[in-house]
Structure formats: C-alpha cells, structure tokens
Amino acid sequence: MTLNGEAATTTGPLTTESGAPVADNQNSETAGVGGPVLVQDQLLLEKLAHFNRERIPERVVHARGAGAYGTFTVTADVTRYTRAKFLSEVGKQTETFLRFSTVAGNLGAADAVRDPRGFALKFYTEEGNYDLVGNNTPVFFIKDAIKFPDFIHTQKRDPYTGSQEADNVWDFWGLSPESTHQVTWLFGDRGIPASYRHMNGYGSHTYQWNNEAGEVFWVKYHFKTDQGVKSLAQDEANRLAGEDPDSHQRDLREAIERGDFPSWTVQVQIMPAEEAASYRFNPFDLTKVWPHEDYPPIEIGRLELNRNPDNIFAEVEQSIFSPAHFVPGIGPSPDKMLQGRLFAYGDAHRYRVGINADHLPVNRPHATVARTNSRDGHAYDGRHGRAKNYEPNSFGGPVQTDRPLWQPAAVTGPTGTHPAAVHAEDNDFVQAGNLYRLMSEPEKERLIANLAGFIAKVSRDEIAERAIGNFRQADPDYGKRLEAAVQALRG
C-alpha cells in the first residue's frame, strides 16, 4: 500500500487526521488545571467523532443490552441540596427506563462474560428527561476522554487478527497505570455478575447539584441492589455463556413477567463544593472513589423495574442516553471523562439512530413536551406543523428562561493540555491497593488466578512484566503473588 507514492508507515510522530503532529495525546485541553474541557481542543473532538462512526449500525460500545421501564420513588428530603423537581418531595414518583449492557462485546456476544456492565437510566421528569449514564463499578479505566478511543480499541478486535488480543489489552493497561484500580475491580469476585438484577449500579462520575439558593454540591450516585450481589466464578461463566448466551437478558425479562420486580436502593454521596479543592483525592477523577468514611452514602430513593419493553429494537436498541441531558438543579462537573462524554454520547446517537432520535417514543419526554426550533432531517415526523423555527419571534414561540440549569464554576489559569490536578493522596495505585487489602484470602486467590490466566496469554515478556509492576506498586504482596502465578502458567 502506498500513500502519495510513499510506503505507508506506522512509525514517526502521531498526527491528526489532517497530518498535523500531536503534541499531547494523554490530556485534553482545559481552562486551567482542573477546569472544564475546551471546545477548541480539536484533537479530542476529532478522536471522539471518528470513534463514534467506526461501526454501523450497532453501538460501538455497550452494543449488547437489555432494558425495562420502571419507577423511581423519592424516600428522603434532598431539597437542601437540589432544586430538581423530580426530587422535590418524599413519595414523589417518576417513570424511568433502564438499559443494562456489556461494554466490549458486539450485539451477538454472550451475557456471562468478564466485562463492566452499563447502567444507563432515563428519568422522564416534568422538566425534561434526565439521563444518568453509569456502570456497575464506581470507577473506570481512564480519567480523560481523549484516551477513550485508544482504550476501546484494545478491548475490541485487532485490525489484523480479527480477535481480541491479550497483547493489546495488557500493553495499554500496563502503559496506563491509572487503570490499576478498575482492573482490580474487574478481575475480582464482582467482575462477572450472575444477572443484571444481582449487581449494583453507579453514576461513577461526579455531578453538580444546586439548590434554590444557588448553593453547589458535588454528588456521586449509588444504586444498591435489593436482590443482593451475586456473581459468577470464571468456570461457571464459561459454561453459562456457552449454554445460554442470553442468560442476563432472559433472567431480567422473566423476572418482570412473573411479577418479581427487581429494585435498587438509591444513595448519594454529597460533598459541599468548597471542600473539593482541599480533598485528599481529586474528586473529579473517574479512577478514584470517595471513601465512605469521608462522605457516607445517604439514601434518597428506590428504583423498581416493573414493565418489559414490547419491542426490543424500538425500545432497547433505539433508546439513547446522554449525560448532557440535565434538568434544573443538576449539572456537570470538571470530570474530564464526563466532559468528553457530554459531546460523544449525543454525537454517537445522532450518527447511529439519526438526528431525530429524541422523537422516538422511548426517548422523547413523557412528563412534558419538548419545544425546539430544530426541523427536518432523517425521520422527521412534522410535529411542529406551521410553527416558526426561530427565536425570538413575535408569533408566540417558546422563549428562554434566563435561569441556567446549573451554577457556573470558576476557572483560572492558561488554556492547555493539562494533566488532571493532583491532590494530597493522589496516585494511580493507592486505591487499588486499598481494595486489594480489603479482600479476604479466598477473594485474593481468585483475583490472582483471574488476572494471571489472562496476563499469561501475552506474547511479550516486557508487556507482562510491566502489567505486573503496576499491581506490585498497588501492594507488594499483590504483585509478588501475581508474578509467581503468571510465571507458573508461562513455564
């Protein structure tokens, strides 16, 4: 293959699609250290936009999924923290739609695999739809969205072999030590849930809540399964994936059909905004948790799933979720992964489902009416009739409220591709080590066996050694035992 008469090569400087050299491929550009991501970071937008268009028609990630409708009920007064109307009084109920998924597998993959599970929840509120896009783990592999396409490429099929390659997975994780915490979660006992009903969900990111007085709080969401956490050992999962690839989807559907409605107790951790700067961990780092002794979770509600969709394609495959779908009283944080997802999710849906995806029954508001000036495009249903399509106008069209959904955040410093701010106890290994030390001896043994079985598959010693080195930095015993287990398997 030649390009402009020259042999194609993968050596040399990394460039943009237009050939310009890339100065920093690890950190997206922000307004000062810890500030929000800037639209002028065209490398970030180019990577995310290109990544969203790599596959059609199924989702690039979270392709394999199941969903159900349900009800969220408020059980505690949180009006001192947020002015969101759906959270305004104890006992208030809001219709929801929840989509579960695996991350890496394609639409035809098996359910019972070692992979994070998506936990995407849509609240049909009277102020518009509020989407909370999370996982069944409280953390993630990376902290900056600019690395997301690279990370997912390592989890998907290799462009030459057409298979997932252990070399790619462990090469990236070894070179990205921030992943150590999430990898410890993934290869531990909760890495393969027994069903969607028997796992927790997490908002994972940090979000802003703001009250009527304009006070700001940072929050993290937790959904604790009322069915109890149940997981599969690797050999059980291998058997089930072969015998019943649809095990999780079948279990959810049949439970709801027989009236055994799954439910979750909803909790939040709440941090006053003024405490964020001095907190021992960067509170906007997606690879970190807020230890419960610092900010104890408080119960705010209960989520129940009680109605199956009538058509999987129309209601599960065409459902869309975006963390940019906020309501008054709730907003984003400077979390750099969240900031990238504010763009990427909506962009993916506009490409995959179409520009009018929000008009589909599963996606449109159920408790209010959307009033926009957007018209035409693929699958437009003509709902606006003869109404004018601009604002302001003199014909009774919708008008702005002059009240933002969330409070502004102060930013300082020069623009640039800044690494995330480092707080007093921040490093890539401390929380992974804490998680390891919390495990019982049998849990540690299973964790080591799960990791060693995968690391042993890599073809190059330096990739295996680098990966083991990250776990050794998390805890010396962790690394020592893992090294011995890998050596025993590799001979």
Disulfide bonds with the S-S distance in Angstrom:
none
